[in-house]
């Protein structure tokens, strides 16, 4: 098989790893890839919600934290989580474009 999905530790979801250009895959292979991606894509909103809950917890900690170093660390962690959420939103939208493009072929 010249494609697979590998878990991304930061995002918490498997991402596609294609060894060929999209057009080089057969229609059947493309369908299998898109089917698997749709399953994964369906988990993205819940992953985003989970990360948002962690951000809220960290913001609550930050609101009562008096230690400057700890405040900086919490702020950094919040920024990292927000970046992860942003990237998950991008992956969620990317598939809409791929699926729409594949449907027009």
Secondary structure, 3 states (H helix, E strand, C coil): CCEEEEEECCCCEEEEEECCCHHHCCHHHHHHHHHHHHHHHHHHHHHHHHHHHHHHHHHHHHHHCCCHHHHHHHHHHHHHHHHHHHHHHHHHHHHHHHHHHHHCC
